[in-house]
Structures are given as structure tokens and as C-alpha cells.
Amino acid sequence: MITLEDCIGLCGLTEEEVLAIAEHEHLPEIAATALAEYLLSLEHGSEKVRDMIVDDIRQAQLNRADKEHVVTLLHVLHHFLRTHPEARPAVHPWSKQFRPRTLTRCRGWRERFREPH
């Protein structure tokens, strides 16, 4: 008999990533593994998985008492983006576009964080 662990191993995501999909879609974990495998086979499927995790984070942030879950989901997102670089957004908070002004005033900033010219 095939187990949940077997399905997670076959779908291409970690257990935590599958649980985030299950939470987002209100699905049993075993169904979330099938959805994960399907989404990852699509051209922009990894971006859809990323968006599900981000939505879960936003929902958990609305519930102020759920800070631990927010941190867990942030770790899940971080791992997902490291293992699926195609899902990384072109513009993100740590990009040059969003750099705080205070960084440009720090001594030696340009040497430590070289900007492409």
C-alpha cells in the first residue's frame, strides 16, 4: 500500500511544502501531493505553489496569535525558493529597487554590496 510519505517523496516537494498546499486549498495531505506534482509539471506551476505559500503566510499574519506558524511558513517559502529558483520573483523586497536610503549612507556600503553598472 502506498503511504503519504511515499506520495510526498514522489511529488517533488517537502512535507512542509505539501502541508502548505493542503492548508491553502483545504485538501487532505494525500490530495495535496497529487496537486503539487501536477502544478510542478506546468510551465508556471512553481510560481503558483509559491503564491499559495505566500497566501498562507498572509493569512497566518492576520491571526496575530499565530506567529510561530508565520515563521514556519517563512522557512517553507525560503526553502521552496532555494530549491525552485524558477519561482523566484523578478522584483522582490531585497532588490535594488527597494533598497532603504540608510544603506547608501553607510560607510563602505558600495564595496560590500556592489551594484551592477
N, C-alpha and C positions, 0 to 999 in steps of 0.2 A: 504494500500500500504506500502511496506517495504521501509524504508529510509536508507540513507547512515549511519546514526547514529545507526540504528538497526543492520546493517551488521557489523559495527565496533564492536558493543557490542557482537556479536556472534562469531567473528573471533579469539578472544583471544589476541589481541594486542591493543595498544592505538591508538588514531587517528594519532598522530605524527609518530608512527612506521609504520602505514599503508601508510601515506604520503611518508615516505622514500622509501617504496617498490614501490609505484606508480612512484616516481621520478626515481628510478633505472631502472625499467622495462618499463618506458614510457607508463604507463597504466592509465586509469581513476581510480579514487579512489575506486569505487564500485567493479571493477575487481581486484584491489589490495587486497581488503578484502577477496575475494574468494581465491586468490593465497596465502595469509597469512594463511588462515585456512588450505589449502591443505599442505603447507610447514610444518606447525606445527604438522601435523599428520604423517609426515615422521620421520624415525629414526634419521636422522641428519638434519632435516629441520630447526631447530632453528639456527644451525650453518650457514645455507645458508642465513637466514634472517640477522644474524649478519654480514656476509660478504657483503650483499647488503648495509647495513648501513655504513660499513667501506668504501666501494667503493664510496658511496655518499659523505662521508667526504673527501676522497682524491680528488674527482672531484671538490668539493667546494673549497678545498685548492688551486687548480690550478688557480682558479679565485680569485686573490688577493683582489678584491673589495667585496668579499662575506664572510667576516669574521664573520658576525652575523649568517649567515647560518651554518658555520662551528661549531660555539658554540652551536647552536640549535641542530645540528646533534650529537654533542658530548654528549649533555644531553640525547638525544634519545637513543644513544648507552648505556650510563650508566644505564638508566632506564631498557632497554631491558635486559642487563646482570644481573641486580639485580633481575628481575622477571623471568628470564630464565637461572638459573645457569648452566644448561647443555650446554649452548652455550659459556661459558667462555673458552678461550683458555688455554691449559695446560701450555704454556710458554707465558708470557706477559711482557711488559716493567717494571712492578713493581715487578717482581720476583727476587729471589736471583741471578739468572744468570746475570741480567743486572744492579745490584746494583753499583752505582758510587763509585769509590775509596774514595772520600772525606767522605762518610758516615762512613767508617770504622775508620777514624781518629778522628771522633767527640767523645768528652768525654761522656761517658755513653751510647754510641750507642748500645752496646750489651745488656745492661739492658733494654733499651726502645724497641728495636726491636730484640727480642730473635730469634735466628736461631735454627732450629731443628738439633740435632746432630745425 
